Structure formats: structure tokens, C-alpha cells
Amino acid sequence: MCNQTTIESCILRKARARHHRRIEPFIYPYNLGFKQNLRQIFNGVGDGLTWPVRSDCDQYTLTREQLEQNVHSMFQ
């Protein structure tokens, strides 16, 4: 329903914890809403390398967040 793999949900959980005090929360780029998410699952949207993302994100939003989490964890 949220267009998330298990690994992505772990990244998202850490992102929300990191961003909880910021004015702008982290937005998961692949959650396009319940109906659109189901359409993607059943209609096979995407070419296997890229998928539609929210208009306020880009294809690398989640990747940048994961890299920031890795840098942050190295200094703790």
C-alpha cells in the first residue's frame, strides 16, 4: 500500500527519526497514494530501473537519505 520494500521501510524509519526535529519532514518518494500505488503493483508500471516518484522528490531522494544515514552512523 505504501510502495515500500522491507529495506526501504528501514531506511524510512531511520529517516523519520533523523528528521523529526526539522521543519520539513522526510518524504518517501515512491508513495503516490493508495490508488496509484495499487495501480503500479497490478499494472507493472516502470521499466525495472526507474519508477514514478512524487512531484516534490526525485529518483535519488531515498539514495541521498541512505548515504546521509551512513555518514551519520560513522560519527556516532
C-alpha positions as CSV (number, residue, x, y, z in Angstrom):
1,M,0.0,0.0,0.0
2,C,2.9,2.4,0.6
3,N,5.2,1.1,-2.3
4,Q,7.9,0.0,0.2
5,T,10.3,-2.9,0.3
6,T,11.5,-4.1,3.7
7,I,14.8,-2.4,3.3
8,E,13.1,0.8,2.2
9,S,10.9,0.8,5.3
10,C,14.1,0.5,7.5
11,I,15.6,3.5,5.7
12,L,12.4,5.4,6.1
13,R,12.1,4.6,9.8
14,K,15.7,6.0,10.3
15,A,14.9,9.0,8.1
16,R,11.9,9.9,10.2
17,A,13.9,9.6,13.4
18,R,16.7,11.8,11.9
19,H,14.2,14.4,10.6
20,H,11.7,14.6,13.5
21,R,13.0,17.9,14.7
22,R,13.3,19.6,11.3
23,I,10.7,21.9,9.9
24,E,10.3,19.8,6.8
25,P,9.9,16.0,7.4
26,F,11.5,13.4,5.2
27,I,9.0,12.4,2.4
28,Y,9.1,8.9,1.0
29,P,9.4,9.5,-2.8
30,Y,7.6,6.4,-4.1
31,N,4.4,6.7,-2.1
32,L,2.0,8.1,-4.7
33,G,-1.2,7.4,-2.7
34,F,-3.2,4.3,-2.1
35,K,-4.9,4.0,-5.5
36,Q,-1.8,4.9,-7.6
37,N,0.3,2.5,-5.6
38,L,-2.1,-0.4,-6.3
39,R,-2.1,0.5,-10.0
40,Q,1.6,0.3,-10.1
41,I,1.6,-3.1,-8.4
42,F,-1.1,-4.7,-10.7
43,N,-0.2,-2.9,-13.9
44,G,3.6,-3.2,-13.7
45,V,4.4,0.5,-14.1
46,G,8.1,1.2,-14.6
47,D,10.9,-0.1,-16.7
48,G,12.6,-2.1,-13.9
49,L,15.2,0.6,-13.3
50,T,13.2,3.7,-12.6
51,W,9.7,4.2,-11.2
52,P,7.4,7.2,-10.9
53,V,8.1,9.4,-7.8
54,R,6.2,12.2,-6.1
55,S,6.5,15.6,-7.7
56,D,8.3,17.1,-4.7
57,C,11.0,14.4,-4.9
58,D,13.4,12.9,-7.5
59,Q,14.6,9.4,-8.3
60,Y,17.6,9.8,-5.9
61,T,15.9,11.2,-2.8
62,L,16.0,7.8,-1.0
63,T,19.6,7.1,-2.1
64,R,20.8,10.5,-0.7
65,E,19.0,9.9,2.6
66,Q,20.6,6.4,2.9
67,L,24.1,7.9,2.2
68,E,23.5,10.6,4.8
69,Q,22.4,7.9,7.3
70,N,25.6,6.0,6.7
71,V,27.8,9.1,7.2
72,H,25.8,10.0,10.4
73,S,26.3,6.5,11.8
74,M,30.1,6.6,11.2
75,F,30.4,9.6,13.5
76,Q,28.3,8.2,16.4
